[in-house]
Amino acid sequence: MENKLEKIGQNSFMDNFVKTDDILKDMCGIIESSQKAAYQAVNTLLVQRNWLIGYRIAEEELGGDERSEYGLEVIKKISKRTDSAIWKRI
């Protein structure tokens, strides 16, 4: 029986695995690669989340120049609540 991974589609993490004769090196590489992929996925989602929050505030709360003062107050209040909520988790 041949020790070979079957290609299962477009999965760069799985496709980039290269087996060596050193199992410890392989395991370290797998762990590091998976952590890097996880960090990249989380970072992408955080950027999207932050963009959507900004969009929500800018488009739906500010609404126009006459409401900009109100919008600034909303942002200040949200910022204070977010900061305190974050510190409570830590």
Backbone hydrogen bonds in HBPLUS format (Angstrom, degrees):
<---DONOR---> <-ACCEPTOR-->    atom                        ^
c    i                          cat <-CA-CA->   ^        H-A-AA   ^      H-
h    n   atom  resd res      DA  || num        DHA   H-A  angle D-A-AA Bond
n    s   type  num  typ     dist DA aas  dist angle  dist       angle   num
A0011-ASN N   A0009-GLY O   3.08 MM   2  5.86 121.6  2.43 109.1  93.1     1
A0015-ASP N   A0011-ASN O   2.83 MM   4  5.96 167.4  1.84 161.4 165.6     2
A0016-ASN N   A0012-SER O   2.94 MM   4  5.76 140.8  2.10 139.5 146.1     3
A0017-PHE N   A0014-MET O   3.35 MM   3  5.61 164.9  2.38 108.0 112.4     4
A0026-ASP N   A0022-ASP O   2.99 MM   4  6.28 156.1  2.04 150.9 158.4     5
A0027-MET N   A0023-ILE O   2.88 MM   4  6.12 161.1  1.91 150.9 155.4     6
A0028-CYS N   A0024-LEU O   2.96 MM   4  6.17 163.0  1.99 150.8 155.2     7
A0029-GLY N   A0025-LYS O   2.96 MM   4  6.11 157.7  2.01 146.0 152.5     8
A0030-ILE N   A0026-ASP O   2.89 MM   4  6.14 153.6  1.96 149.7 157.1     9
A0031-ILE N   A0027-MET O   2.96 MM   4  6.18 164.2  1.98 152.3 156.1    10
A0032-GLU N   A0028-CYS O   2.92 MM   4  6.10 169.5  1.93 152.9 156.0    11
A0033-SER N   A0029-GLY O   2.89 MM   4  5.93 161.2  1.92 146.0 151.9    12
A0034-SER N   A0030-ILE O   2.94 MM   4  6.05 160.1  1.98 148.0 153.6    13
A0035-GLN N   A0031-ILE O   2.95 MM   4  6.13 156.4  2.01 149.5 156.2    14
A0036-LYS N   A0032-GLU O   2.98 MM   4  6.16 160.9  2.01 147.5 152.8    15
A0037-ALA N   A0033-SER O   2.97 MM   4  6.19 158.7  2.01 146.9 152.7    16
A0038-ALA N   A0034-SER O   2.92 MM   4  6.10 154.1  1.99 144.3 151.5    17
A0039-TYR N   A0035-GLN O   2.87 MM   4  6.13 163.3  1.89 155.1 159.2    18
A0040-GLN N   A0036-LYS O   2.98 MM   4  6.19 162.0  2.01 149.5 154.3    19
A0041-ALA N   A0037-ALA O   2.99 MM   4  6.18 156.2  2.04 145.2 151.6    20
A0042-VAL N   A0038-ALA O   2.92 MM   4  6.14 164.7  1.94 154.9 158.9    21
A0043-ASN N   A0039-TYR O   2.86 MM   4  6.02 163.5  1.88 151.8 156.9    22
A0044-THR N   A0040-GLN O   2.98 MM   4  6.13 156.6  2.04 145.3 151.3    23
A0045-LEU N   A0041-ALA O   3.06 MM   4  6.32 161.3  2.10 148.1 152.9    24
A0046-LEU N   A0042-VAL O   2.85 MM   4  6.10 153.1  1.92 152.7 160.7    25
A0047-VAL N   A0043-ASN O   3.00 MM   4  6.21 158.5  2.05 149.7 154.5    26
A0048-GLN N   A0044-THR O   3.05 MM   4  6.31 161.2  2.08 148.5 153.8    27
A0049-ARG N   A0045-LEU O   2.81 MM   4  5.98 157.9  1.85 147.6 154.3    28
A0050-ASN N   A0046-LEU O   2.89 MM   4  6.05 167.1  1.91 150.3 153.4    29
A0051-TRP N   A0047-VAL O   2.93 MM   4  6.08 155.7  1.99 147.5 154.5    30
A0052-LEU N   A0048-GLN O   2.97 MM   4  6.17 162.6  2.00 149.5 153.9    31
A0053-ILE N   A0049-ARG O   2.95 MM   4  6.23 153.4  2.02 150.3 158.0    32
A0054-GLY N   A0050-ASN O   2.98 MM   4  6.17 163.5  2.01 147.6 152.0    33
A0055-TYR N   A0051-TRP O   2.80 MM   4  6.07 154.7  1.87 149.4 157.5    34
A0056-ARG N   A0052-LEU O   2.84 MM   4  5.99 159.9  1.88 145.5 151.0    35
A0057-ILE N   A0053-ILE O   3.00 MM   4  6.26 161.3  2.04 151.6 155.9    36
A0058-ALA N   A0054-GLY O   2.84 MM   4  5.95 171.8  1.85 153.6 156.5    37
A0059-GLU N   A0055-TYR O   2.78 MM   4  5.67 168.3  1.79 153.7 157.8    38
A0060-GLU N   A0056-ARG O   3.07 MM   4  5.46 147.7  2.17 128.1 138.1    39
A0061-GLU N   A0057-ILE O   3.10 MM   4  4.87 138.4  2.28 115.3 126.7    40
A0062-LEU N   A0057-ILE O   2.98 MM   5  6.35 148.7  2.08 164.0 173.7    41
A0064-GLY N   A0062-LEU O   2.66 MM   2  5.61 134.3  1.86  94.9  95.1    42
A0067-ARG N   A0064-GLY O   3.14 MM   3  5.55 147.7  2.25 108.1 117.3    43
A0068-SER N   A0065-ASP O   3.12 MM   3  5.12 166.7  2.14 107.8 111.7    44
A0071-GLY N   A0067-ARG O   2.89 MM   4  6.17 158.5  1.94 154.8 161.8    45
A0072-LEU N   A0068-SER O   2.92 MM   4  6.16 152.6  2.00 147.7 154.0    46
A0073-GLU N   A0069-GLU O   3.15 MM   4  6.46 153.5  2.22 145.5 152.1    47
A0074-VAL N   A0070-TYR O   2.93 MM   4  6.27 153.7  1.99 150.2 158.2    48
A0075-ILE N   A0071-GLY O   2.94 MM   4  6.19 161.0  1.97 151.5 155.9    49
A0076-LYS N   A0072-LEU O   3.00 MM   4  6.25 157.8  2.05 145.3 151.2    50
A0077-LYS N   A0073-GLU O   2.93 MM   4  6.17 164.4  1.95 152.9 156.6    51
A0078-ILE N   A0074-VAL O   2.88 MM   4  6.07 166.6  1.89 155.3 159.2    52
A0079-SER N   A0075-ILE O   2.89 MM   4  5.96 157.8  1.94 147.1 153.7    53
A0080-LYS N   A0076-LYS O   3.02 MM   4  6.28 158.5  2.06 149.2 154.0    54
A0081-ARG N   A0077-LYS O   3.01 MM   4  6.25 166.0  2.03 153.2 156.9    55
A0082-THR N   A0078-ILE O   2.81 MM   4  5.92 159.3  1.85 152.4 158.6    56
A0083-ASP N   A0079-SER O   2.90 MM   4  6.04 164.3  1.92 149.3 153.7    57
A0084-SER N   A0080-LYS O   3.08 MM   4  6.29 165.4  2.10 149.2 152.7    58
A0085-ALA N   A0081-ARG O   2.97 MM   4  6.10 154.2  2.04 144.2 151.9    59
A0086-ILE N   A0082-THR O   2.86 MM   4  6.05 155.5  1.92 152.8 159.3    60
A0087-TRP N   A0083-ASP O   3.02 MM   4  6.25 162.7  2.05 150.0 154.4    61
A0088-LYS N   A0084-SER O   3.06 MM   4  6.21 142.1  2.20 140.0 149.7    62
A0089-ARG N   A0086-ILE O   3.13 MM   3  5.34 130.8  2.38 100.9 113.3    63
A0090-ILE N   A0086-ILE O   3.32 MM   4  6.66 139.7  2.49 143.3 153.9    64
